[in-house]
Amino acid sequence: MKNISLCAKTSDEHVVSLFMYIEERGQPQGHVRKREDTQKVMGGDRGRGVHLERGSRGAITIKEQRMKRVWDAVDTGCCLKTYSCHSCAVRAARWSSCGRRILSGGFDSMLHLTDVETDTQNFSGQSEFRISALTFHPTESNIFICGGFSPEVKAWDVRMSKVLRVYKAAVQQTLDILFLPEGREFLTSTDAVSRDSADRTIIAWDFQSAAKISNQIFHERYTCPSLTLHPKESVFVAQTNGNYMALFSAQRPYRINKKKRYEGHKVEGFAVGCEFSPDGTLLVTGSSDGKVFFYNYHTARIIRTLSAHKEACVSAIFHPVLPSLLATCDWAGEIKIWQ
């Protein structure tokens, strides 16, 4: 696999998403080496992950010191915009489905929806806790869910600038949020692990009623830093701190598949992300030793390993339109694109 672009460093950025659709406007505010270089670097300091959307074009990096930046991740590697709307570290950011707006949340407990074309704030909201995870509703583009250092997860409507529903559980932090198909139900992974079992590690919620559907999904004593949904089948995968990925049904009662376990990579406390290929045949994950592992989804066997980074590889994501491209990110904030 050939490394064709991206790697380059800035001083203190926290990488969250790559390959998003944006339009280039104005002069770039920063620069990464020319495309013909073997590597270009975006990011720096401690990267959290890489997130890709359909219609991909640009990238977001978020800084531990209140900033988020939009980059051209495919062509020039230049920084196109810098936004400083947070007063503390920005912890999570997502593009809207239209690719024109960025939703961000941070340790200042603020939520901002920024229009990248007009540079205006379409929405700002004050949460009661520090934000560490957020995601848009899959069919309602004006609704999103956020969680963080709190027992609560909240659903917001940006049109009314208010909280629609509050989902409460006896936990201290939400690690990740995943909507199931059609958006009627969603999952949260939490930091709750008891001495004998993990009855709240993954919780299923009814989106409309805010009722807890199940907290008896994953019973092993490991937290799950990331969740991902299969693009075609009704299953999802949870990355665990037991150095393996577990497969579950996406339909009630969300049973674990005990015959399949994707293991061989290392997590070791890092928030290592995982994702299916667009056709659903491969499952890719980073590893704390800097490698990328490719698993056959059907057999759970390792197809290939890639020595991608010197630091822990916390994210490996397929391009949603060009499946031959793969983006990886490490804990030091380095992003690479592979072909």
C-alpha positions as a Markdown table, in Angstrom:
| # | Residue | x | y | z |
|---|---|---|---|---|
| 1 | Met | 0.0 | 0.0 | 0.0 |
| 2 | Lys | 1.5 | 3.3 | -1.1 |
| 3 | Asn | 1.4 | 6.5 | 1.1 |
| 4 | Ile | 0.4 | 9.1 | -1.4 |
| 5 | Ser | -0.3 | 12.2 | 0.7 |
| 6 | Leu | -0.7 | 13.8 | 4.0 |
| 7 | Cys | 1.4 | 13.9 | 6.9 |
| 8 | Ala | 2.7 | 17.2 | 8.3 |
| 9 | Lys | 2.6 | 18.8 | 11.6 |
| 10 | Thr | 1.3 | 21.9 | 13.3 |
| 11 | Ser | 2.0 | 22.6 | 16.9 |
| 12 | Asp | -1.0 | 21.6 | 18.9 |
| 13 | Glu | -3.9 | 20.3 | 16.9 |
| 14 | His | -6.4 | 17.6 | 17.8 |
| 15 | Val | -7.4 | 15.7 | 14.6 |
| 16 | Val | -11.1 | 14.8 | 14.3 |
| 17 | Ser | -12.2 | 14.6 | 10.7 |
| 18 | Leu | -10.8 | 14.3 | 7.2 |
| 19 | Phe | -12.0 | 14.4 | 3.6 |
| 20 | Met | -15.1 | 16.5 | 4.1 |
| 21 | Tyr | -16.9 | 18.3 | 1.4 |
| 22 | Ile | -16.2 | 22.1 | 1.4 |
| 23 | Glu | -15.6 | 24.8 | -1.2 |
| 24 | Glu | -12.3 | 26.6 | -1.3 |
| 25 | Arg | -12.8 | 30.3 | -0.6 |
| 26 | Gly | -10.2 | 33.0 | -0.1 |
| 27 | Gln | -6.5 | 32.5 | 0.5 |
| 28 | Pro | -5.2 | 29.6 | 2.6 |
| 29 | Gln | -4.1 | 30.6 | 6.1 |
| 30 | Gly | -1.5 | 27.9 | 6.4 |
| 31 | His | 0.4 | 25.5 | 4.2 |
| 32 | Val | 1.4 | 21.9 | 4.0 |
| 33 | Arg | 4.1 | 20.7 | 1.6 |
| 34 | Lys | 3.2 | 20.2 | -2.1 |
| 35 | Arg | 1.2 | 17.3 | -3.3 |
| 36 | Glu | 4.0 | 15.7 | -5.1 |
| 37 | Asp | 5.8 | 15.1 | -1.8 |
| 38 | Thr | 5.6 | 11.5 | -0.6 |
| 39 | Gln | 4.1 | 12.8 | 2.7 |
| 40 | Lys | 2.3 | 15.9 | 3.9 |
| 41 | Val | 1.4 | 16.5 | 7.5 |
| 42 | Met | -1.8 | 18.0 | 9.0 |
| 43 | Gly | -2.4 | 18.1 | 12.6 |
| 44 | Gly | -0.1 | 17.8 | 15.6 |
| 45 | Asp | -0.1 | 17.2 | 19.3 |
| 46 | Arg | -2.6 | 14.5 | 20.4 |
| 47 | Gly | -4.9 | 13.3 | 17.7 |
| 48 | Arg | -8.3 | 11.9 | 18.5 |
| 49 | Gly | -9.3 | 10.4 | 15.2 |
| 50 | Val | -10.3 | 10.7 | 11.6 |
| 51 | His | -13.9 | 11.1 | 10.5 |
| 52 | Leu | -14.9 | 11.0 | 6.8 |
| 53 | Glu | -18.2 | 11.9 | 5.1 |
| 54 | Arg | -19.6 | 11.3 | 1.6 |
| 55 | Gly | -18.7 | 14.0 | -1.0 |
| 56 | Ser | -15.4 | 14.3 | 0.6 |
| 57 | Arg | -13.1 | 17.2 | 0.0 |
| 58 | Gly | -11.7 | 18.8 | 3.1 |
| 59 | Ala | -10.7 | 18.1 | 6.6 |
| 60 | Ile | -11.3 | 19.5 | 10.1 |
| 61 | Thr | -8.6 | 19.6 | 12.8 |
| 62 | Ile | -9.4 | 20.8 | 16.2 |
| 63 | Lys | -6.9 | 22.3 | 18.6 |
| 64 | Glu | -6.5 | 21.8 | 22.3 |
| 65 | Gln | -6.2 | 25.6 | 22.5 |
| 66 | Arg | -9.7 | 26.6 | 21.4 |
| 67 | Met | -9.3 | 26.5 | 17.6 |
| 68 | Lys | -10.6 | 24.4 | 14.7 |
| 69 | Arg | -9.3 | 24.5 | 11.2 |
| 70 | Val | -10.5 | 23.5 | 7.8 |
| 71 | Trp | -8.0 | 22.0 | 5.4 |
| 72 | Asp | -7.9 | 20.9 | 1.8 |
| 73 | Ala | -7.0 | 17.3 | 2.5 |
| 74 | Val | -7.1 | 16.0 | -1.1 |
| 75 | Asp | -5.3 | 18.4 | -3.3 |
| 76 | Thr | -3.1 | 21.1 | -1.9 |
| 77 | Gly | -2.9 | 20.3 | 1.8 |
| 78 | Cys | -3.5 | 24.0 | 2.6 |
| 79 | Cys | -5.3 | 25.4 | 5.6 |
| 80 | Leu | -8.4 | 27.2 | 4.3 |
| 81 | Lys | -10.0 | 28.6 | 7.4 |
| 82 | Thr | -9.4 | 28.9 | 11.1 |
| 83 | Tyr | -12.2 | 29.3 | 13.7 |
| 84 | Ser | -11.8 | 30.4 | 17.3 |
| 85 | Cys | -15.3 | 30.2 | 18.7 |
| 86 | His | -14.4 | 28.2 | 21.8 |
| 87 | Ser | -12.8 | 29.4 | 25.0 |
| 88 | Cys | -11.4 | 26.0 | 26.0 |
| 89 | Ala | -10.1 | 22.9 | 24.3 |
| 90 | Val | -12.3 | 21.7 | 21.4 |
| 91 | Arg | -13.0 | 18.0 | 21.9 |
| 92 | Ala | -15.4 | 16.9 | 19.1 |
| 93 | Ala | -16.4 | 18.1 | 15.7 |
| 94 | Arg | -18.7 | 16.8 | 12.9 |
| 95 | Trp | -19.7 | 18.0 | 9.5 |
| 96 | Ser | -23.3 | 18.3 | 8.7 |
| 97 | Ser | -24.8 | 16.0 | 6.0 |
| 98 | Cys | -24.8 | 18.9 | 3.5 |
| 99 | Gly | -21.1 | 19.5 | 4.1 |
| 100 | Arg | -21.5 | 23.2 | 4.6 |
| 101 | Arg | -21.6 | 23.4 | 8.4 |
| 102 | Ile | -19.4 | 22.2 | 11.3 |
| 103 | Leu | -20.8 | 21.2 | 14.6 |
| 104 | Ser | -18.2 | 21.5 | 17.4 |
| 105 | Gly | -18.2 | 20.9 | 21.2 |
| 106 | Gly | -15.5 | 21.4 | 23.8 |
| 107 | Phe | -14.3 | 21.6 | 27.4 |
| 108 | Asp | -16.0 | 25.1 | 27.7 |
| 109 | Ser | -19.3 | 23.2 | 27.6 |
| 110 | Met | -20.3 | 25.2 | 24.5 |
| 111 | Leu | -21.8 | 23.9 | 21.2 |
| 112 | His | -21.3 | 25.8 | 18.0 |
| 113 | Leu | -22.7 | 25.2 | 14.5 |
| 114 | Thr | -20.5 | 27.1 | 12.0 |
| 115 | Asp | -21.3 | 27.9 | 8.4 |
| 116 | Val | -18.0 | 27.5 | 6.5 |
| 117 | Glu | -19.2 | 29.5 | 3.5 |
| 118 | Thr | -20.4 | 32.6 | 5.4 |
| 119 | Asp | -18.3 | 32.3 | 8.5 |
| 120 | Thr | -21.4 | 32.8 | 10.7 |
| 121 | Gln | -22.6 | 30.9 | 13.7 |
| 122 | Asn | -25.9 | 29.3 | 12.8 |
| 123 | Phe | -26.3 | 28.0 | 16.4 |
| 124 | Ser | -24.7 | 28.3 | 19.8 |
| 125 | Gly | -25.8 | 26.4 | 22.9 |
| 126 | Gln | -24.5 | 26.1 | 26.4 |
| 127 | Ser | -24.3 | 22.6 | 27.8 |
| 128 | Glu | -24.0 | 21.7 | 31.5 |
| 129 | Phe | -21.0 | 19.5 | 31.0 |
| 130 | Arg | -17.8 | 19.2 | 29.0 |
| 131 | Ile | -18.5 | 17.8 | 25.6 |
| 132 | Ser | -16.5 | 14.7 | 24.4 |
| 133 | Ala | -18.8 | 13.1 | 21.8 |
| 134 | Leu | -21.5 | 14.3 | 19.4 |
| 135 | Thr | -23.3 | 13.1 | 16.2 |
| 136 | Phe | -26.0 | 14.3 | 13.9 |
| 137 | His | -29.3 | 12.4 | 13.5 |
| 138 | Pro | -29.1 | 10.3 | 10.3 |
| 139 | Thr | -32.4 | 11.6 | 8.9 |
| 140 | Glu | -33.1 | 14.8 | 10.8 |
| 141 | Ser | -30.3 | 17.2 | 9.8 |
| 142 | Asn | -31.2 | 19.8 | 12.4 |
| 143 | Ile | -31.0 | 17.4 | 15.3 |
| 144 | Phe | -27.9 | 16.2 | 17.0 |
| 145 | Ile | -27.0 | 14.3 | 20.2 |
| 146 | Cys | -24.1 | 15.2 | 22.5 |
| 147 | Gly | -22.5 | 13.6 | 25.5 |
| 148 | Gly | -19.5 | 14.0 | 27.7 |
| 149 | Phe | -18.4 | 14.2 | 31.3 |
| 150 | Ser | -21.9 | 13.7 | 32.7 |
| 151 | Pro | -24.5 | 11.0 | 33.4 |
| 152 | Glu | -26.7 | 12.7 | 30.7 |
| 153 | Val | -26.8 | 12.6 | 26.9 |
| 154 | Lys | -28.8 | 15.4 | 25.3 |
| 155 | Ala | -30.6 | 15.8 | 22.0 |
| 156 | Trp | -30.7 | 19.3 | 20.6 |
| 157 | Asp | -32.7 | 21.0 | 17.8 |
| 158 | Val | -30.6 | 23.8 | 16.2 |
| 159 | Arg | -33.7 | 25.5 | 14.8 |
| 160 | Met | -35.2 | 26.2 | 18.2 |
| 161 | Ser | -31.8 | 26.3 | 20.0 |
| 162 | Lys | -33.0 | 24.1 | 22.8 |
| 163 | Val | -32.7 | 20.7 | 24.2 |
| 164 | Leu | -35.4 | 18.3 | 23.0 |
| 165 | Arg | -34.7 | 15.3 | 25.2 |
| 166 | Val | -32.4 | 14.2 | 28.0 |
| 167 | Tyr | -31.2 | 10.6 | 28.4 |
| 168 | Lys | -29.9 | 9.7 | 31.9 |
| 169 | Ala | -27.8 | 6.8 | 33.0 |
| 170 | Ala | -25.7 | 6.0 | 36.1 |
| 171 | Val | -22.4 | 6.7 | 34.4 |
| 172 | Gln | -19.7 | 9.4 | 34.6 |
| 173 | Gln | -18.7 | 9.8 | 30.9 |
| 174 | Thr | -20.0 | 9.0 | 27.4 |
| 175 | Leu | -17.2 | 7.8 | 25.1 |
| 176 | Asp | -19.1 | 7.4 | 21.8 |
| 177 | Ile | -22.5 | 7.7 | 20.3 |
| 178 | Leu | -23.9 | 5.6 | 17.3 |
| 179 | Phe | -27.3 | 5.9 | 15.7 |
| 180 | Leu | -28.8 | 2.7 | 14.4 |
| 181 | Pro | -30.5 | 2.5 | 11.0 |
| 182 | Glu | -33.4 | 5.0 | 10.5 |
| 183 | Gly | -32.5 | 6.9 | 13.6 |
| 184 | Arg | -35.2 | 5.5 | 15.9 |
| 185 | Glu | -32.6 | 4.0 | 18.3 |
| 186 | Phe | -29.1 | 4.9 | 19.2 |
| 187 | Leu | -26.3 | 3.5 | 21.3 |
| 188 | Thr | -23.9 | 5.1 | 23.8 |
| 189 | Ser | -20.7 | 3.6 | 25.1 |
| 190 | Thr | -19.7 | 4.7 | 28.6 |
| 191 | Asp | -16.9 | 4.4 | 31.1 |
| 192 | Ala | -19.1 | 2.3 | 33.5 |
| 193 | Val | -17.4 | -1.1 | 34.3 |
| 194 | Ser | -18.3 | -2.8 | 37.5 |
| 195 | Arg | -16.2 | -5.4 | 39.3 |
| 196 | Asp | -18.1 | -8.4 | 38.1 |
| 197 | Ser | -19.6 | -7.2 | 34.8 |
| 198 | Ala | -20.2 | -4.2 | 32.6 |
| 199 | Asp | -24.0 | -3.9 | 32.5 |
| 200 | Arg | -23.8 | -0.2 | 31.4 |
| 201 | Thr | -20.8 | -0.3 | 29.1 |
| 202 | Ile | -23.1 | -0.1 | 26.0 |
| 203 | Ile | -26.6 | 1.3 | 26.4 |
| 204 | Ala | -29.4 | 1.3 | 23.8 |
| 205 | Trp | -31.9 | 4.2 | 23.8 |
| 206 | Asp | -35.2 | 4.9 | 22.2 |
| 207 | Phe | -34.7 | 8.3 | 20.5 |
| 208 | Gln | -38.3 | 9.5 | 20.7 |
| 209 | Ser | -39.2 | 8.5 | 24.3 |
| 210 | Ala | -35.7 | 8.8 | 25.8 |
| 211 | Ala | -36.4 | 5.3 | 27.4 |
| 212 | Lys | -33.5 | 3.0 | 28.0 |
| 213 | Ile | -34.1 | -0.1 | 25.8 |
| 214 | Ser | -31.3 | -2.2 | 27.2 |
| 215 | Asn | -28.1 | -1.9 | 29.2 |
| 216 | Gln | -27.4 | -5.7 | 29.1 |
| 217 | Ile | -25.6 | -5.7 | 25.8 |
| 218 | Phe | -21.9 | -6.2 | 26.7 |
| 219 | His | -21.0 | -8.0 | 29.8 |
| 220 | Glu | -17.2 | -8.2 | 29.7 |
| 221 | Arg | -15.2 | -6.0 | 31.9 |
| 222 | Tyr | -13.9 | -3.6 | 29.2 |
| 223 | Thr | -14.9 | -0.2 | 28.1 |
| 224 | Cys | -15.6 | 0.4 | 24.4 |
| 225 | Pro | -14.0 | 3.6 | 23.1 |
| 226 | Ser | -15.6 | 3.5 | 19.7 |
| 227 | Leu | -18.6 | 2.0 | 17.9 |
| 228 | Thr | -19.2 | 1.5 | 14.1 |
| 229 | Leu | -22.2 | 0.4 | 12.1 |
| 230 | His | -22.0 | -2.1 | 9.1 |
| 231 | Pro | -23.1 | -0.3 | 5.9 |
| 232 | Lys | -25.3 | -3.1 | 4.6 |
| 233 | Glu | -26.1 | -5.6 | 7.3 |
| 234 | Ser | -27.9 | -5.0 | 10.6 |
| 235 | Val | -24.9 | -5.4 | 12.8 |
| 236 | Phe | -22.4 | -3.1 | 14.6 |
| 237 | Val | -18.9 | -3.5 | 16.1 |
| 238 | Ala | -17.6 | -2.2 | 19.4 |
| 239 | Gln | -13.9 | -1.6 | 19.9 |
| 240 | Thr | -12.9 | -2.8 | 23.3 |
| 241 | Asn | -10.0 | -2.2 | 25.7 |
| 242 | Gly | -9.6 | -6.0 | 25.8 |
| 243 | Asn | -7.6 | -5.7 | 22.5 |
| 244 | Tyr | -10.4 | -7.1 | 20.3 |
| 245 | Met | -13.5 | -5.9 | 18.5 |
| 246 | Ala | -16.9 | -7.5 | 19.3 |
| 247 | Leu | -19.7 | -8.0 | 16.8 |
| 248 | Phe | -23.3 | -7.4 | 17.8 |
| 249 | Ser | -26.8 | -7.5 | 16.2 |
| 250 | Ala | -28.2 | -4.0 | 15.5 |
| 251 | Gln | -31.7 | -5.4 | 16.3 |
| 252 | Arg | -33.2 | -6.0 | 19.7 |
| 253 | Pro | -32.0 | -7.6 | 21.9 |
| 254 | Tyr | -28.6 | -6.6 | 20.4 |
| 255 | Arg | -27.0 | -10.0 | 21.0 |
| 256 | Ile | -23.2 | -10.4 | 20.8 |
| 257 | Asn | -21.9 | -12.8 | 18.2 |
| 258 | Lys | -19.8 | -15.2 | 20.3 |
| 259 | Lys | -18.4 | -17.0 | 17.2 |
| 260 | Lys | -16.7 | -13.9 | 15.9 |
| 261 | Arg | -14.0 | -11.9 | 17.6 |
| 262 | Tyr | -11.6 | -9.6 | 15.7 |
| 263 | Glu | -8.4 | -9.7 | 17.6 |
| 264 | Gly | -4.7 | -9.3 | 17.0 |
| 265 | His | -4.4 | -5.5 | 17.3 |
| 266 | Lys | -3.8 | -3.6 | 20.6 |
| 267 | Val | -5.9 | -0.9 | 22.2 |
| 268 | Glu | -4.3 | -0.5 | 25.6 |
| 269 | Gly | -6.3 | 2.4 | 26.8 |
| 270 | Phe | -6.2 | 4.5 | 23.7 |
| 271 | Ala | -9.4 | 5.7 | 22.0 |
| 272 | Val | -8.7 | 3.6 | 18.9 |
| 273 | Gly | -11.4 | 3.9 | 16.2 |
| 274 | Cys | -12.6 | 1.2 | 13.8 |
| 275 | Glu | -14.7 | 1.2 | 10.6 |
| 276 | Phe | -16.1 | -1.0 | 7.9 |
| 277 | Ser | -15.1 | -0.6 | 4.3 |
| 278 | Pro | -17.9 | 1.0 | 2.1 |
| 279 | Asp | -18.9 | -2.5 | 0.7 |
| 280 | Gly | -18.8 | -4.0 | 4.2 |
| 281 | Thr | -16.3 | -6.8 | 3.4 |
| 282 | Leu | -13.4 | -5.4 | 5.5 |
| 283 | Leu | -13.1 | -4.1 | 9.0 |
| 284 | Val | -10.2 | -1.8 | 9.7 |
| 285 | Thr | -8.8 | -0.6 | 13.0 |
| 286 | Gly | -5.8 | 1.3 | 14.3 |
| 287 | Ser | -3.5 | -0.2 | 17.0 |
| 288 | Ser | -1.5 | 1.2 | 19.9 |
| 289 | Asp | 1.7 | 0.0 | 18.3 |
| 290 | Gly | 1.2 | 2.3 | 15.3 |
| 291 | Lys | -0.1 | -0.4 | 12.9 |
| 292 | Val | -3.3 | -0.7 | 10.9 |
| 293 | Phe | -5.1 | -4.0 | 10.8 |
| 294 | Phe | -7.4 | -5.2 | 8.1 |
| 295 | Tyr | -9.9 | -8.0 | 9.0 |
| 296 | Asn | -12.1 | -10.1 | 6.8 |
| 297 | Tyr | -15.6 | -9.2 | 8.1 |
| 298 | His | -17.0 | -12.7 | 7.4 |
| 299 | Thr | -14.1 | -14.8 | 8.7 |
| 300 | Ala | -12.6 | -12.4 | 11.3 |
| 301 | Arg | -9.1 | -13.3 | 10.0 |
| 302 | Ile | -6.4 | -10.7 | 9.6 |
| 303 | Ile | -5.9 | -10.0 | 5.9 |
| 304 | Arg | -3.1 | -7.5 | 6.2 |
| 305 | Thr | -1.2 | -5.3 | 8.6 |
| 306 | Leu | 0.3 | -1.9 | 7.8 |
| 307 | Ser | 3.1 | -0.2 | 9.7 |
| 308 | Ala | 1.6 | 3.3 | 9.5 |
| 309 | His | 2.9 | 5.4 | 12.4 |
| 310 | Lys | 5.5 | 5.6 | 15.1 |
| 311 | Glu | 2.9 | 6.6 | 17.7 |
| 312 | Ala | -0.4 | 4.8 | 18.5 |
| 313 | Cys | -2.7 | 4.8 | 15.5 |
| 314 | Val | -6.0 | 5.9 | 16.9 |
| 315 | Ser | -8.0 | 6.0 | 13.7 |
| 316 | Ala | -8.1 | 4.3 | 10.2 |
| 317 | Ile | -11.0 | 5.3 | 7.9 |
| 318 | Phe | -11.9 | 4.3 | 4.3 |
| 319 | His | -12.7 | 7.0 | 1.8 |
| 320 | Pro | -16.5 | 6.9 | 1.4 |
| 321 | Val | -16.4 | 7.4 | -2.4 |
| 322 | Leu | -12.9 | 6.1 | -3.4 |
| 323 | Pro | -12.5 | 2.8 | -1.5 |
| 324 | Ser | -8.9 | 2.5 | -2.5 |
| 325 | Leu | -8.0 | 5.4 | -0.3 |
| 326 | Leu | -7.4 | 5.1 | 3.5 |
| 327 | Ala | -6.8 | 7.8 | 6.0 |
| 328 | Thr | -5.0 | 7.1 | 9.2 |
| 329 | Cys | -4.2 | 9.3 | 12.3 |
| 330 | Asp | -1.9 | 8.8 | 15.2 |
| 331 | Trp | -1.8 | 10.0 | 18.8 |
| 332 | Ala | 0.8 | 12.6 | 17.9 |
| 333 | Gly | -1.6 | 14.2 | 15.4 |
| 334 | Glu | -0.1 | 13.0 | 12.2 |
| 335 | Ile | -2.5 | 12.2 | 9.3 |
| 336 | Lys | -1.6 | 10.0 | 6.3 |
| 337 | Ile | -3.5 | 9.1 | 3.2 |
| 338 | Trp | -2.8 | 5.6 | 1.7 |
| 339 | Gln | -3.6 | 4.1 | -1.6 |
